[in-house]
C-alpha cells in the first residue's frame, strides 16, 4: 500500500514538473494567458469573455430613447 502511494506521488510530482517546465527553465518564465482577452486575434475581432460581454450588455445606455408613449389626458 505504501509502495503504491509513493508511485502515485512520484507520477503527480513528475506531472507538475512537466507542466511548469517553461517556468523552471526560462528566466522570468510565466504561464501564457489562457483568458480570451489575452489573445491578440480575439481582441482584433472584438470577441471578449462572457463576463465582459455581459457587463457591456447590462450597462445603461445614456443615449437611449424612451419607447413608452405618453398618454394624453382629455379635457
C-alpha positions as CSV (number, residue, x, y, z in Angstrom):
1,X,0.0,0.0,0.0
2,X,2.8,2.4,0.9
3,X,4.6,1.5,-2.4
4,X,1.5,2.5,-4.4
5,X,1.3,5.8,-2.6
6,X,5.0,6.6,-3.4
7,X,4.4,5.7,-7.0
8,X,1.3,7.9,-7.2
9,X,3.2,10.8,-5.5
10,X,6.0,10.4,-8.0
11,X,3.7,10.5,-11.0
12,X,2.0,13.6,-9.7
13,X,5.3,15.3,-9.0
14,X,6.5,14.5,-12.5
15,X,3.3,15.9,-14.0
16,X,3.7,19.1,-12.1
17,X,7.3,19.5,-13.1
18,X,6.4,18.9,-16.8
19,X,3.6,21.4,-16.6
20,X,6.0,24.0,-15.1
21,X,9.0,23.3,-17.4
22,X,8.8,26.7,-19.0
23,X,8.7,28.5,-15.6
24,X,11.6,26.5,-14.4
25,X,14.0,26.7,-17.4
26,X,13.2,30.2,-18.8
27,X,14.2,33.1,-16.5
28,X,11.1,35.1,-15.5
29,X,9.0,32.4,-17.3
30,X,5.3,32.6,-16.8
31,X,2.3,30.6,-18.0
32,X,0.7,32.1,-21.1
33,X,-2.6,33.8,-20.6
34,X,-5.5,31.5,-21.3
35,X,-8.0,34.2,-21.0
36,X,-9.7,35.4,-24.1
37,X,-8.7,39.0,-23.6
38,X,-5.0,37.8,-23.6
39,X,-5.3,36.7,-27.3
40,X,-4.5,39.4,-29.9
41,X,-6.6,37.8,-32.6
42,X,-9.7,37.7,-30.4
43,X,-9.2,41.3,-29.4
44,X,-8.8,42.3,-33.1
45,X,-12.1,40.5,-33.9
46,X,-13.9,42.2,-31.0
47,X,-14.5,39.0,-29.1
48,X,-14.5,39.3,-25.3
49,X,-15.0,37.0,-22.4
50,X,-18.6,36.2,-21.2
51,X,-18.3,38.3,-18.1
52,X,-17.1,41.4,-20.1
53,X,-19.8,40.9,-22.7
54,X,-22.5,40.6,-20.0
55,X,-21.3,43.7,-18.3
56,X,-21.3,45.7,-21.5
57,X,-24.9,44.5,-22.3
58,X,-26.2,45.4,-18.8
59,X,-24.6,48.8,-18.9
60,X,-27.2,51.6,-19.0
61,X,-27.2,53.5,-22.3
62,X,-27.2,57.2,-21.7
63,X,-28.5,58.0,-25.2
64,X,-31.4,55.6,-25.3
65,X,-34.8,56.9,-26.4
66,X,-37.8,56.1,-24.3
67,X,-40.2,53.8,-26.2
68,X,-43.2,54.4,-23.9
69,X,-45.8,56.7,-25.3
70,X,-47.2,59.3,-23.1
71,X,-50.9,59.2,-22.9
72,X,-52.7,62.5,-23.4
73,X,-55.4,63.5,-20.9
74,X,-58.7,64.6,-22.4
75,X,-60.2,67.8,-21.0
